[in-house]
Amino acid sequence: MRKRISRKVVIIVAAAVIIAIIGVIGVNAAHSNGPVASAFNTVFRPFQSLNSKIVDMYESLYGYMYKYDTLVEENETLRKENTELKEGYLQYEEIVEENQRLKQLLDFRDHHEGYVFEQATLLSWGASNWSRTFTVNLGSENSEIAVGDCVITEAGTLVGLVTHVDGNASTVKSIIDTTFSASVDVGSGNTVTASGDFSLMSKGMLKISYLEEGTGIASGDSVVTSGKGGVFPQGLLIGYVDGLYSEAGNLSMYGSVRPAVDLNDILYVFVITDFNG
Amino acid sequence: MKKRRQKSFWKGLRYAVFLLLLYILQGLVFSHFKIFGYVPMLFSTAVVGVALYDTITTAAAFGLFAGILCDVSANETAALFTVLFTVLAVVIKLLSESVLTRSPVTFCAASLAALLLCAFVQMFYLLFFVGADGDALMKTAGAQTLISLIFLLPIYPAVRFLSRQNA
């Protein structure tokens, strides 16, 4: 009995010693270059490498599963933030544009004291082949607009005349409408009448009539309101002379005038509700 | 009685939707996206169709509201089309009950006549009071009429469908 127990104890102790020795060698092998260390590394390195790979795979899978929900949430938050930023940027652009318009108007106002303006938005053009009128969002209930008020852009370019006023909207006859008419100065000191012409209306132009030869009017001359008659303030730019032609019978000449601003592009206008004149 | 009122209600609703669609097309869509540079006249063709195939009361009411919407879309303040389309609807209806047949050919011919009448009424003031160039006015009248005739094709089935629904 004693011999058996002793034998078993010896075997166990011997195994423990061997394992301890292997452990010591393993620790030292990481920091030495001897033949024992090399042999140890050669045997155990593949197992270490496999173990490392298994750990990496596990970490990667765990990380994917754990981080996926976080990434989805973060993506959603970023999308919302991006949408808000985009909306904010659009508003910023609108404000910048409005600021520029008002600055231009301020510059115009500085040169025209006594003018009272109201800003309006162009709602729609009339659906007609026989006239060129548009509707603005000012009416008798929300402004001082009245029939006969002239409509300009922020740069002081004349674009129309108010012809009808409702509660919340008004109709404006544009400068190329056939029934439009104004006394204008062309070039240097020539006062003539600018009016709409049905033939020129489809080309987006108006007409200056009864020009005598030798007046010195040439293509490119600016056409501005003369202020005579009291309907339009003096000095509002209408456009530029595009071409000069002879009337039927060669008794006089007429000119076509291209508006200074493309009427199809205007969105915001200003109504002069009062001026000194 | 109740059924009759319900029927009238749905009839009115169908025609209201039709009018709204015409207004959107003529007043909003084609005023921006013109066809060869011209806005087609859709209301007159629709008024002719309704007058031919429905009752006189419906025709007159349709003409009235079509005229109002056409005046609004064209920025006309003199209620030109309000009066014109109402009268046109009644006249077409009376003629359809005595002289005209209710056929596609009659519809096309009456629509052409209505379009020419509309063009003449629109250019009347410019021709006789403003002194606009007659040739340019005729060219515009012709172009407007021709462009509008294209829309006989979709409007005819629409008015026939509406009149069958209301029968």
Boltz contact constraints between the chains, C-beta under 6 A:
constraints:
  - contact:
      token1: [A, 125]
      token2: [B, 31]
      max_distance: 6.0
  - contact:
      token1: [A, 126]
      token2: [B, 74]
      max_distance: 6.0
  - contact:
      token1: [A, 126]
      token2: [B, 75]
      max_distance: 6.0
  - contact:
      token1: [A, 127]
      token2: [B, 26]
      max_distance: 6.0
  - contact:
      token1: [A, 127]
      token2: [B, 27]
      max_distance: 6.0
  - contact:
      token1: [A, 127]
      token2: [B, 31]
      max_distance: 6.0
  - contact:
      token1: [A, 127]
      token2: [B, 39]
      max_distance: 6.0
  - contact:
      token1: [A, 127]
      token2: [B, 73]
      max_distance: 6.0
  - contact:
      token1: [A, 127]
      token2: [B, 74]
      max_distance: 6.0
  - contact:
      token1: [A, 128]
      token2: [B, 74]
      max_distance: 6.0
  - contact:
      token1: [A, 129]
      token2: [B, 38]
      max_distance: 6.0
  - contact:
      token1: [A, 129]
      token2: [B, 39]
      max_distance: 6.0
  - contact:
      token1: [A, 129]
      token2: [B, 140]
      max_distance: 6.0
  - contact:
      token1: [A, 129]
      token2: [B, 144]
      max_distance: 6.0
  - contact:
      token1: [A, 130]
      token2: [B, 122]
      max_distance: 6.0
  - contact:
      token1: [A, 133]
      token2: [B, 75]
      max_distance: 6.0
  - contact:
      token1: [A, 164]
      token2: [B, 77]
      max_distance: 6.0
  - contact:
      token1: [A, 171]
      token2: [B, 75]
      max_distance: 6.0
  - contact:
      token1: [A, 178]
      token2: [B, 126]
      max_distance: 6.0
  - contact:
      token1: [A, 178]
      token2: [B, 130]
      max_distance: 6.0
  - contact:
      token1: [A, 178]
      token2: [B, 132]
      max_distance: 6.0
  - contact:
      token1: [A, 198]
      token2: [B, 132]
      max_distance: 6.0
  - contact:
      token1: [A, 198]
      token2: [B, 133]
      max_distance: 6.0
  - contact:
      token1: [A, 198]
      token2: [B, 136]
      max_distance: 6.0
  - contact:
      token1: [A, 199]
      token2: [B, 133]
      max_distance: 6.0
  - contact:
      token1: [A, 199]
      token2: [B, 136]
      max_distance: 6.0
